[in-house]
């Protein structure tokens, strides 16, 4: 009987010790997720700025700040020589495509949602012409555009 009582007391002590280490009845339950809102803030966006006119250049078209798609107004005249089109854009939500179309073609820009994206494209105009731009993108994209030619 003594060995049974010793075994029983040892079992109770061992059980109490194991239960206290596991936290009682909650030992086998999965942890409860925190229901409080996240305190992690998304990184701040950089400000969106207009393209600067490059030294030795003259701006023939400037538009912005705008949001979303845009159909260019009256065409502007540009002389023979290099024509550069610069886009600054910033998406509000995710990496978003912006397309600039004009008579001689188009080009795309992947607008970031964290920092201003800058893309500059240069074409050699073999003769003077008219330029009308169209911007296609989502309404979450803010942008500026500048078309520049060499000063004459």
Secondary structure as the mmCIF struct_conf table of DSSP 4:
data_model
#
loop_
_struct_conf.conf_type_id
_struct_conf.id
_struct_conf.beg_label_comp_id
_struct_conf.beg_label_asym_id
_struct_conf.beg_label_seq_id
_struct_conf.end_label_comp_id
_struct_conf.end_label_asym_id
_struct_conf.end_label_seq_id
HELX_RH_AL_P HELX_RH_AL_P1 UNK A 2 UNK A 22
TURN_TY1_P TURN_TY1_P1 UNK A 23 UNK A 23
HELX_RH_3T_P HELX_RH_3T_P1 UNK A 24 UNK A 28
BEND BEND1 UNK A 29 UNK A 29
HELX_LH_PP_P HELX_LH_PP_P1 UNK A 30 UNK A 34
BEND BEND2 UNK A 36 UNK A 36
HELX_LH_PP_P HELX_LH_PP_P2 UNK A 37 UNK A 38
HELX_LH_PP_P HELX_LH_PP_P3 UNK A 40 UNK A 48
HELX_LH_PP_P HELX_LH_PP_P4 UNK A 50 UNK A 54
TURN_TY1_P TURN_TY1_P2 UNK A 55 UNK A 56
STRN STRN1 UNK A 57 UNK A 67
BEND BEND3 UNK A 68 UNK A 68
STRN STRN2 UNK A 70 UNK A 71
BEND BEND4 UNK A 74 UNK A 74
STRN STRN3 UNK A 76 UNK A 78
BEND BEND5 UNK A 80 UNK A 80
STRN STRN4 UNK A 81 UNK A 91
BEND BEND6 UNK A 92 UNK A 94
STRN STRN5 UNK A 96 UNK A 102
TURN_TY1_P TURN_TY1_P3 UNK A 103 UNK A 104
STRN STRN6 UNK A 105 UNK A 111
BEND BEND7 UNK A 113 UNK A 115
STRN STRN7 UNK A 117 UNK A 125
BEND BEND8 UNK A 126 UNK A 127
STRN STRN8 UNK A 129 UNK A 131
STRN STRN9 UNK A 134 UNK A 136
TURN_TY1_P TURN_TY1_P4 UNK A 139 UNK A 140
STRN STRN10 UNK A 141 UNK A 150
#
